[in-house]
Amino acid sequence: MSAALRSSPQTSSSPTIRCPAFGAADALELAQQLAPGTPVIVVTGRLGDESAVQYLQAGAADYVVKDHLLGLSPAVLRALNVRQSRDAQVRAVSIAGGHVSHRSGWR
């Protein structure tokens, strides 16, 4: 996984990992270290509400349960839309020299 994250820019990541010593939380942390800003979608066999919230709080863009993989495509599209919006906001602030009108809500 680390080689793949280093080798090319990622638009999203949804690694499949079956290793008891290296779980989704580990994969999420590694992706954040090696490819910051890349949306990570956790795909898991089972996921309770508490675990889902923990993944999202840790920075996962979304999660999908393997029994409902039809939700993967919409999750990827949402994650990419969020990333594009954030990238556009960063560019806009950069172009404005870091100063945006107070009317916009930015400071």
N, C-alpha and C positions, 0 to 999 in steps of 0.2 A: 504494500500500500504506500509506504513512504517513497519508494522509487517512482511510482505512478504520479504521486502528488508533486514530486520535484521535477519530473520530466516534461510536463506540459501544463499550460494554464488550464485550470478546470472551471467550467461554468457551474457544475454541481457535482456532488459526490454522494454515492449511495453504496458504500462498500459492503460486500457480502463476506462476513467473517464467521468462521466456526472454530473458535479456539477458546476454551474455557478461561485461559489465562489472559486473553485479550478480547474484551467485549466491545460493545457499541460505545460505551463511555470512553474507552481507551482510543478507539478509532476517531471519535469526535475530537478528542484532545489533540491527537496527532495531526489530524486534518487542519485544525486551527493553528497549530504551530508551523506546519509546512506550507500551507496554502491559505493564509488568513483571508477572510472575506468570501471564501468558497462556501456556498450553501451545502450543508450536509443533511441528508434525509436518512433517518434511522429506519431500517426495515427489520422487523423482528417477528419472531414466532408468536409471542404473546407479550402483551404490554398492559399493565394496569394503569389507572389514571395517575397514580403517584409517580410511577416511573416515567410516564410520558411528560409530566410537568418537569421532572428533573432533567430530562434530555433537552427540553425546550429552554429551560433556565440556563443550562450549560452551553447553549448556543446552537442547538440543532434547528434547522429551518422548519422541519416537520418530521413526522413519523408515520409509518404505514405498517400495518400488521400483515404478515404474509398471506393470511386467509382472505385479505381484501386488496390484492395487488392492483385492482382496477383504480384504486386511489393513488397509485404511484405517479401516473402521468399528470394528473391535476396538481399533485404536490410539487413535482418538478417545475411545472409551469408557474405556479405561485412563487416558488423560491427564486426562479430566474427573474420574474417580474419585480420582486422585492429588491433583488441585487441591482437590476437595471435602474430602478428608482433611486436607490442609494448612490450608485455611481453618478447618475445625473445630478443629484443634489451636491455631491462633492465637487463635480466639475463646475456647477453654477457658483458655488461659494468661492472656488479657486479663481474663476474668471472675474468675480466681483472683488477679488483681493481680500476675501475673508470678511468683507463688510456688506451686509445685506440690509435693506430697509427694515426698520423696526415694525413697519406695517405687515411684513410677511411673517413675523413671529420668530425670525432668526435674530440672533445677537452675536 
